[in-house]
Amino acid sequence: GINAEYGESQLTLIEEIAIGVFYWVVLLLCWTGNTFILYGTIRYKAVKLDPMSVWLVQNLAVADLGHGLFHVLPAVITCTAGYRWVLGPELCKVLLIIRYVFYRLQLIPNQRPGPQQALQVSASSCCSS
């Protein structure tokens, strides 16, 4: 595990590399897959569904892109930097606000924690240092 108090990793080098590669693969799949969905549904009308269903698919793709950009990318950077938040306290606070907006865009409100819990979990990852 990771010693959160000191920001030091107790993982082996191989484990850290595997986690870093996993994060990059998730980020790449998130961006390419959701961009492909948006491009196909907007440009070519590739999804043959009713307009409301297409809008929901597009909304989910935008929320996933935001999640990839504002959650996964900072996690990749933090992982690469030895599990230390290196993006600065100001960017941490801005990311918390942006994350909250994308959190509210999610489709199923009954199956997630409340807004306070989401902000507390996000804040503990970067604003505590």
C-alpha positions in Angstrom: 0.0 0.0 0.0 0.9 3.6 0.0 1.9 5.5 3.1 -0.5 8.5 2.7 1.0 10.5 5.5 4.4 10.8 4.0 3.5 10.2 0.3 6.0 7.4 0.0 5.2 4.3 -2.0 5.7 0.9 -0.4 5.2 -0.8 -3.8 8.0 -2.5 -5.7 9.2 -0.8 -8.9 7.5 -3.5 -11.0 4.2 -2.8 -9.2 4.5 1.0 -9.7 5.2 0.5 -13.4 2.3 -1.8 -13.8 0.0 0.7 -12.1 1.3 3.5 -14.2 0.8 1.5 -17.4 -2.7 0.6 -16.3 -3.6 4.2 -15.7 -2.3 5.3 -19.1 -4.2 2.5 -20.8 -7.4 3.5 -19.0 -6.9 7.1 -20.0 -6.2 6.2 -23.6 -9.3 4.0 -23.9 -11.4 6.6 -22.1 -10.4 9.4 -24.5 -10.5 7.3 -27.7 -13.7 5.4 -27.0 -15.8 8.3 -25.9 -14.4 10.6 -28.6 -15.3 8.0 -31.2 -18.8 7.7 -29.7 -19.4 11.5 -29.8 -18.0 11.8 -33.3 -20.1 8.9 -34.6 -23.3 10.1 -33.0 -22.9 13.8 -34.0 -21.2 13.6 -37.4 -22.6 10.4 -38.9 -25.7 9.8 -36.8 -24.3 6.3 -36.3 -26.5 5.3 -33.4 -30.0 4.5 -34.6 -32.0 5.3 -31.4 -34.6 7.7 -30.5 -33.3 11.3 -29.9 -33.5 11.0 -26.1 -31.4 7.8 -26.0 -28.8 9.4 -28.3 -28.7 12.4 -26.0 -28.2 10.2 -23.0 -25.3 8.3 -24.7 -23.7 11.6 -25.7 -24.2 12.9 -22.1 -22.5 9.8 -20.7 -19.6 10.1 -23.2 -19.1 13.8 -22.2 -19.2 12.8 -18.5 -16.7 10.0 -19.1 -14.3 12.4 -21.0 -14.5 14.8 -18.1 -13.8 11.9 -15.6 -10.8 10.9 -17.7 -9.4 14.4 -17.9 -10.1 15.6 -14.4 -9.8 12.3 -12.4 -7.7 9.8 -14.2 -5.1 12.2 -15.7 -4.3 13.8 -12.3 -4.1 10.2 -10.9 -1.6 9.3 -13.7 0.5 12.4 -12.9 0.4 11.7 -9.1 1.3 8.0 -9.7 4.2 9.0 -12.0 5.4 11.6 -9.4 5.8 8.9 -6.7 2.3 9.4 -5.3 2.8 13.0 -4.4 0.5 15.8 -5.5 2.7 17.9 -7.7 0.1 20.0 -9.4 -0.2 22.7 -6.7 -2.9 23.6 -4.2 -4.6 26.0 -6.5 -5.1 23.4 -9.3 -6.3 21.0 -6.6 -9.1 23.4 -5.6 -10.0 24.1 -9.2 -10.1 20.3 -9.9 -12.4 19.8 -7.0 -14.9 22.2 -8.4 -14.7 20.7 -11.9 -14.9 17.2 -10.6 -18.1 18.1 -8.7 -19.6 19.4 -11.9 -18.9 16.2 -13.8 -20.0 14.2 -10.7 -23.4 15.9 -11.0 -23.6 15.0 -14.7 -23.7 11.3 -14.0 -26.9 9.6 -14.8 -27.8 7.4 -11.8 -28.1 9.7 -8.7 -29.3 6.9 -6.4 -26.2 4.7 -6.7 -23.4 7.1 -5.6 -22.4 8.8 -2.4 -23.7 12.3 -1.6 -21.9 15.4 -2.8 -20.2 16.0 0.6 -18.6 12.5 0.5 -17.5 12.9 -3.1 -15.7 16.2 -2.3 -14.2 14.8 0.9 -12.7 11.8 -1.0 -11.4 14.1 -3.8 -10.0 16.7 -1.3 -8.2 14.0 0.7 -6.2 13.0 -2.4 -4.6 16.4 -3.1 -5.5 19.2 -0.7 -4.3 17.7 2.5 -0.6 18.3 1.8 
